[in-house]
């Protein structure tokens, strides 16, 4: 049986970059995570360490456990703490973005492009990488938010990115007409294959998007 990571190792995992999974720690600590299969050392200079899919799952599980803990009196609102999460639409705080939020989004998008460069075999940044293929909704939402599209609030207009029964695909709902086509153009420019469809029952127009492989 594989021993669970130590408290120090968990802190390193929880402190990984929220988008790229890049790790910070001593050589010995990072080597121990590699040995456990929770991290890998990138073959290209500067040979940074990143979370493996197993490491991402462990970190995500820890984040869910923290989210389930009861709030302490006077604790900040969830939007004021925790790792960056792209807005998929429907969040309570999906109002006009603040300057701080715009900086976070821009930084996250640049980090994702760097992850593409580091993990795509040919170093390409014009198509999605492995992390995006395992976090489809978050990846598509980040591409839209980084391009300036507005996520829907609880009752307002804007995009909503949702999982679909189809493998490797997400649905983009909400905006119509020009706004929907603008979302399609953004995703295509970010390396996604996009089609526009009509729901046969509701007659709603929506996008179906999947990461481009070549």
Secondary structure, DSSP 4 states (H G I P E B T S, - for coil): -PPPPPHHHHHHHHTS-TTT-B----HHHHHHHHHTTSEEE-SSTT--EEE-HHHHHHHHHHHHHHHHSPPPTTPPPGGGSSS-----S--TT-SSPPHHHHHHHHHHHHHHHHHHHHHSTT--SSS--HHHHHSHHHHHHHHHHHTTPPBP-SSS-SBEEEE-SSTT-EEEES--THHHHHHHHHHHHTTEEEEEEE-TTT--EEEEEEE---
